[in-house]
Amino acid sequence: YNEFRRQLGLNPIKTFDDLTDDKEHVRIIRELYGSEPEAVEKLDLLIGMLAESHRPTGFGFGETAFQIFISNASRRLQADRFFTDNY
């Protein structure tokens, strides 16, 4: 999860508390991945993306998925000849 965020140019999380405000989710994630400081680097991408509680305004998914959505939406429009060359 953290490496994927780095690849996107996003800041990695430092603790599981940075991931979500839901204390029960943090407890479960710590139980699964461990509570040592380096445990956040073990977090799986899908689990991290689904657990993110910090969401851009008006969106139903977190910051990491939002970055993928934005980059793919603009590329799709640029690659569609009906929106570019034959508009």
Secondary structure as GFF3:
##gff-version 3
##sequence-region A 1 87
A	DSSP	alpha_helix	2	8	.	.	.	ID=ss1
A	DSSP	three_ten_helix	16	18	.	.	.	ID=ss2
A	DSSP	alpha_helix	23	33	.	.	.	ID=ss3
A	DSSP	three_ten_helix	37	42	.	.	.	ID=ss4
A	DSSP	alpha_helix	45	51	.	.	.	ID=ss5
A	DSSP	alpha_helix	63	79	.	.	.	ID=ss6
###
